[in-house]
Amino acid sequence: MLINSRDLPVSFHTRAYAKINWDLHVLARRPDGYHEIDSLVARVDLYDEIDISIGIGRGINVDCEVSPGKDNLAYKAASLLLESFNGNLSVEIKIKKNIPHGAGLGGGSSDAAAVISCLGSFIGLSDTLLLEIAAKVGSDVPSFLFEGWRRMTGRGEIVESMKGFEEEILLVCPDCHVPTPQVYANWDQKPVSTRPGSMSDRLKSPQNDLFEAANLVCPKIGETINALLDHGADIASMSGSGSSVFALFKQKAALLGAALELDKKYTCHRIRIF
């Protein structure tokens, strides 16, 4: 696509939505060091806010309270996009973080995907190329180019849309940061690998194979799950590699009671899967 300099500068404002891993099956460690997974993922209405400004020149700047500059996945995303375009553009990215960091909610990956979507659409790159770039940025980044429910396989880069449900859940974030590499290193020492059942069974009874490995890093994860079940949750499970925990309640009164009690210790969010 040929961009007319008279159209610049141009600005975009977008939202980068968090996800929960409804379930997460770790099937094996691969020869390349990654892990083969099978995970059902749902979008939730908790989001970062991103402002993107595109101008004439060269250079990328990322303003973010978490991982500023070149350490941010949004920087890597913009860099790969501009390499593919091979044009004379500068990009300014400002990220307002609302998604908790290090909680298994994919905030950094979602930010990167939002940049890929906005910047890629403006440049005029194909959807196929955008997915290829997303996979280079991070294993789960391609999934954030999809809306609603999706299934991730491979190392996370193979994504297909699926039918799920919309529901209010309680998201609880214990006050601990859980590094994903440490969790997988723990899993490698003591693998827990469950085989995915039917889609109906997976939606009714989610299983996260990384729970035990993450709980070694942060025992508050298990404590939070038990507390949610004690307060009447029908389902309580960890998202991703932790540390956040989500719970589904059939009775709204039970959800409200759990939120009131657990908010005394941890950060709680009443959010919707959509």
Summary of the structure (lengths in Angstrom):
residues: 274
radius of gyration: 19.2
end to end distance: 33.8
largest distance: 61.2
contacts: 933
relative contact order: 0.17
helix: 35%
strand: 32%
